[in-house]
Amino acid sequence: MKQKIANLTLVPAGGGCFEVAVNGELIYSKLKTGAFPDEQAILDGVTERLKK
């Protein structure tokens, strides 16, 4: 079953910060890993969180 995203907010930041959160739950942090994720990793993380 496909889910629709009801709301998406992009928050500009500085200092190399790149983080992705779903419903307040952090699913990726460039600050922690030191690297940008690939697109599929972000999509997989978002999909998993939306299933909860």
Phi, psi and omega in degrees: 000130177277145178246149177258142176273120183280332185206137178223128180236126174257127182243111179297143179217170180235180175072025177080013181283126173218106182228146178236128178229147176237122182051041178082357180261119181291125179248343176205140177221116175294329178298326180279322185267335183080007182216153173284144177279164171278162184302320183297323179297319179292314179300318179296318180295317179295315180301316179299317181292326180289339178287338184286000000 
